[in-house]
Amino acid sequence: MSYCEECGTELIPRELENEGIIPYCPHCNQFRFPKYNVAVSMIVINRAEDKILLIQQYGRPFFILVAGYVSRTEEFEHAAARELKEETGMTAESVHFNRSHFFEPSNTLMCNFTVFVKDDSEMNPNSEIDIRAAFIRATSIA
């Protein structure tokens, strides 16, 4: 069951021409298209050493890419650079889009980027990253 974000009325399925069945609010007389989260993840490449950055978060035993949610009205490329700066302290030199993938378990559209940094001299992880954040040779991952 879903409810209207404006008035709280239970939404009903209704046909919308050229769109199919869309949730509809009978009180507001408006279609309410489904919403989802949008996040960025990034392959961070250290240009000086030809390594990529992997991090650990929240005591988990595995390494992951730097990632975070996109703020309302924020461009994806800016979100990637912002998340990198917030989580690691590093400045993005360039940001390039790779691909997107819808991750159903969290209802999130993931947009992946390659982000280049000059080196790791600015590395200063915030509290979201456990002590272990490491640049790993790209050739050792394949």
C-alpha positions as CSV (number, residue, x, y, z in Angstrom):
1,M,0.0,0.0,0.0
2,S,1.3,3.5,-0.8
3,Y,0.0,6.9,0.2
4,C,-0.1,10.3,-1.4
5,E,2.9,12.4,-0.3
6,E,0.8,15.6,-0.4
7,C,-2.4,14.6,1.5
8,G,-1.9,11.0,2.9
9,T,-4.8,9.5,0.9
10,E,-4.3,5.9,-0.1
11,L,-3.2,5.7,-3.7
12,I,-5.2,3.6,-6.2
13,P,-3.9,2.0,-9.5
14,R,-5.2,3.9,-12.5
15,E,-4.4,3.8,-16.2
16,L,-2.6,6.8,-17.6
17,E,-2.4,7.1,-21.4
18,N,1.0,6.0,-22.8
19,E,2.3,5.2,-19.3
20,G,0.3,2.2,-18.1
21,I,-0.9,1.7,-14.5
22,I,0.3,4.5,-12.2
23,P,-0.6,5.2,-8.6
24,Y,-3.3,7.9,-8.4
25,C,-4.5,10.1,-5.6
26,P,-8.3,10.5,-5.8
27,H,-8.2,13.4,-3.3
28,C,-5.6,15.5,-5.2
29,N,-6.7,14.2,-8.6
30,Q,-3.0,13.6,-9.4
31,F,-0.9,10.7,-10.6
32,R,2.0,9.9,-8.2
33,F,4.9,8.4,-10.1
34,P,7.0,5.9,-8.0
35,K,10.1,7.4,-6.4
36,Y,13.4,5.9,-5.7
37,N,16.8,6.9,-4.3
38,V,19.7,8.0,-6.4
39,A,23.3,7.3,-5.4
40,V,26.8,7.5,-6.9
41,S,29.6,5.1,-6.5
42,M,33.1,5.7,-7.8
43,I,36.3,3.9,-8.9
44,V,38.8,6.3,-7.5
45,I,42.2,6.2,-9.3
46,N,45.4,7.5,-7.9
47,R,47.2,8.9,-10.9
48,A,50.6,9.0,-9.3
49,E,50.6,5.3,-8.4
50,D,48.1,3.8,-10.8
51,K,46.0,2.4,-8.0
52,I,42.3,2.4,-7.1
53,L,40.8,3.2,-3.7
54,L,38.8,0.7,-1.8
55,I,37.3,1.4,1.7
56,Q,35.8,-0.4,4.6
57,Q,32.7,1.0,6.4
58,Y,30.8,0.3,9.6
59,G,32.9,-2.6,10.7
60,R,32.1,-4.8,7.7
61,P,34.7,-7.3,6.7
62,F,34.9,-6.4,3.0
63,F,36.2,-3.5,0.9
64,I,33.9,-1.4,-1.3
65,L,33.9,1.6,-3.5
66,V,33.4,5.1,-2.2
67,A,29.7,5.9,-2.6
68,G,26.9,8.2,-1.4
69,Y,23.5,9.6,-2.1
70,V,22.7,12.4,-4.5
71,S,21.1,15.5,-2.9
72,R,18.0,17.0,-4.4
73,T,18.9,19.2,-7.5
74,E,22.5,18.0,-7.4
75,E,24.3,16.9,-10.6
76,F,25.6,13.4,-10.4
77,E,29.2,14.5,-11.2
78,H,29.1,17.0,-8.4
79,A,27.7,14.4,-6.0
80,A,30.7,12.0,-6.9
81,A,33.2,14.8,-6.2
82,R,31.4,15.9,-3.0
83,E,31.2,12.3,-1.6
84,L,34.8,11.7,-2.3
85,K,35.8,14.9,-0.5
86,E,33.5,14.3,2.4
87,E,34.5,10.7,3.0
88,T,38.3,10.8,2.1
89,G,39.3,14.5,2.1
90,M,40.6,14.1,-1.4
91,T,39.8,16.4,-4.4
92,A,38.6,15.0,-7.7
93,E,40.7,16.1,-10.7
94,S,38.2,14.7,-13.2
95,V,35.0,12.7,-13.0
96,H,33.7,10.4,-15.8
97,F,30.4,8.5,-16.0
98,N,30.6,4.7,-16.5
99,R,27.2,3.3,-16.2
100,S,24.0,3.0,-14.1
101,H,22.3,0.1,-12.4
102,F,19.1,-0.1,-10.5
103,F,19.7,-1.9,-7.1
104,E,16.3,-3.2,-6.2
105,P,16.9,-4.2,-2.5
106,S,17.4,-0.6,-1.5
107,N,15.2,0.9,-4.3
108,T,18.3,2.9,-5.5
109,L,19.5,3.9,-8.9
110,M,23.3,3.6,-8.7
111,C,25.3,5.8,-11.0
112,N,29.0,4.7,-11.3
113,F,31.9,7.0,-12.1
114,T,35.6,6.9,-12.5
115,V,37.2,9.7,-10.5
116,F,40.9,10.6,-10.8
117,V,42.9,12.1,-7.9
118,K,46.5,13.4,-8.2
119,D,47.8,11.2,-5.3
120,D,46.8,10.2,-1.8
121,S,48.4,13.2,0.0
122,E,45.0,14.6,0.9
123,M,43.7,11.3,2.3
124,N,41.9,12.0,5.6
125,P,39.0,9.6,6.0
126,N,36.0,10.7,8.0
127,S,34.0,8.6,10.5
128,E,32.1,6.8,7.7
129,I,35.3,5.0,6.8
130,D,36.9,2.5,9.2
131,I,40.7,2.8,9.7
132,R,41.4,0.7,6.6
133,A,41.1,2.6,3.3
134,A,43.7,1.5,0.8
135,F,44.8,2.2,-2.7
136,I,45.3,-1.2,-4.4
137,R,47.1,-1.8,-7.7
138,A,44.6,-2.0,-10.5
139,T,46.4,-5.0,-12.0
140,S,46.0,-7.0,-8.8
141,I,42.2,-6.8,-8.9
142,A,41.6,-8.4,-12.3
